[in-house]
Each structure stands twice: as structure tokens, then as C-alpha cells.
Amino acid sequence: MHDPLGSSRYARTVSDHTLPIVLDIFETDLGMDVRRPEPETILIGDLGFDSVAVAIGIVAIEERLGVRLTVHQLLSCWTVGDIVRVIDAALPSTTAAPDSRGG
């Protein structure tokens, strides 16, 4: 269950590496307005996440992050932060924070 009282503590647990990639997927692949989302932003109510977004999101996450999520995993996420945590948990520890400079 999502705990709104713990949202500031919760927000600090979101990966600084994965969050920007997830937000880019939302914006570029899903056409969502992600101007000022926070990790506690609600997917359905705030961003309009729907079944089409789930299908496209699963493919985009796998292509960009190499993480294969199930529909069940994605549908269990209420917030942007939930998705980031599910992805981070699925990333191998050696690739959890790749060097974005390419070297």
C-alpha cells in the first residue's frame, strides 16, 4: 500500500540513474507530459497511464534498460517511484549505475 505520509522518505530511495530514463520513456515513447513529475506522481491519475502505455512501456524499458518486466509487475506500480524501484530491483548489481559517459 502506498503511504503518502512517507513520500519524502520514499522519494529519496528512488534511483538517480533510472528515474531520468523512465521519465524520458514516458515523454518520448508514451507522449506523456512529464514537466515536473516527482517519484510519488501517480501514474493513472496524474499521467494518464493506461493499458497501451503498459504495453509500450514494457518494450521501451527492456530496450533502454535491458530489464524485462511482466505486465503484472508494471500494473502493480502506483507511482513513478514504484516503477523505478521495480526496475532497479531487476537490474543486475553490476549494471545498476552504468557510466553514462560511455567509458
C-alpha positions as CSV (number, residue, x, y, z in Angstrom):
1,M,0.0,0.0,0.0
2,H,1.3,3.5,-0.9
3,D,2.0,5.6,2.2
4,P,1.6,9.3,1.3
5,L,2.9,10.3,4.7
6,G,6.2,8.7,3.9
7,S,6.5,10.3,0.5
8,S,9.6,12.5,1.2
9,R,11.4,9.5,2.7
10,Y,10.2,7.3,-0.2
11,A,11.3,9.9,-2.8
12,R,14.9,9.6,-1.5
13,T,15.0,5.9,-2.2
14,V,14.5,6.4,-6.0
15,S,17.5,5.7,-8.2
16,D,19.0,8.9,-9.6
17,H,20.1,6.9,-12.6
18,T,16.9,5.1,-13.5
19,L,14.4,8.0,-12.8
20,P,15.6,10.2,-15.8
21,I,15.4,7.3,-18.2
22,V,11.9,6.3,-17.0
23,L,10.8,9.9,-17.4
24,D,12.3,10.1,-20.9
25,I,10.4,6.9,-21.8
26,F,7.2,8.5,-20.5
27,E,7.8,11.6,-22.6
28,T,9.3,10.2,-25.8
29,D,7.7,6.8,-26.1
30,L,4.4,7.4,-24.4
31,G,3.8,11.1,-25.2
32,M,3.1,12.0,-21.6
33,D,3.6,15.4,-20.1
34,V,6.3,14.9,-17.6
35,R,7.4,18.5,-16.9
36,R,7.6,18.3,-13.2
37,P,6.9,14.7,-12.0
38,E,8.0,13.6,-8.6
39,P,8.7,9.9,-7.7
40,E,5.3,10.0,-5.9
41,T,3.4,11.2,-9.0
42,I,0.5,8.8,-9.5
43,L,0.7,7.0,-12.9
44,I,-3.0,6.7,-13.8
45,G,-4.4,9.9,-12.1
46,D,-1.6,12.3,-12.8
47,L,0.0,11.0,-16.0
48,G,-2.9,9.1,-17.7
49,F,-1.1,5.7,-17.7
50,D,-3.3,3.1,-19.4
51,S,-3.1,-0.3,-21.0
52,V,-1.5,1.0,-24.1
53,A,1.1,2.7,-22.0
54,V,1.8,-0.6,-20.2
55,A,2.4,-2.4,-23.4
56,I,4.7,0.3,-24.9
57,G,6.4,0.9,-21.6
58,I,7.3,-2.8,-21.2
59,V,9.0,-2.8,-24.6
60,A,10.7,0.6,-24.1
61,I,12.0,-0.3,-20.6
62,E,13.5,-3.6,-22.0
63,E,15.1,-1.8,-24.9
64,R,16.6,1.1,-22.9
65,L,17.4,-0.6,-19.6
66,G,17.7,-4.3,-20.5
67,V,15.1,-5.2,-17.9
68,R,12.2,-7.4,-18.9
69,L,9.2,-6.6,-16.7
70,T,5.9,-8.5,-16.7
71,V,2.5,-6.9,-17.2
72,H,1.8,-7.8,-13.6
73,Q,4.9,-6.1,-12.3
74,L,4.1,-2.9,-14.2
75,L,0.4,-2.9,-13.2
76,S,1.4,-3.3,-9.5
77,C,3.1,0.1,-9.7
78,W,1.0,3.1,-8.5
79,T,3.7,5.8,-8.8
80,V,6.7,6.8,-10.9
81,G,8.8,5.8,-8.0
82,D,7.3,2.4,-7.8
83,I,8.3,1.7,-11.4
84,V,11.8,2.9,-10.8
85,R,12.1,0.6,-7.7
86,V,10.9,-2.4,-9.7
87,I,13.4,-1.7,-12.5
88,D,16.2,-1.1,-10.0
89,A,15.4,-4.4,-8.3
90,A,15.6,-6.2,-11.6
91,L,18.9,-4.7,-12.7
92,P,22.0,-6.8,-12.2
93,S,24.1,-5.1,-9.5
94,T,26.9,-4.6,-11.9
95,T,24.7,-2.5,-14.2
96,A,22.6,-0.7,-11.6
97,A,24.5,2.6,-12.2
98,P,26.3,2.4,-15.6
99,D,28.6,5.2,-16.6
100,S,26.5,7.4,-18.9
101,R,29.7,9.0,-20.4
102,G,30.4,5.7,-22.3
103,G,33.7,5.0,-20.8
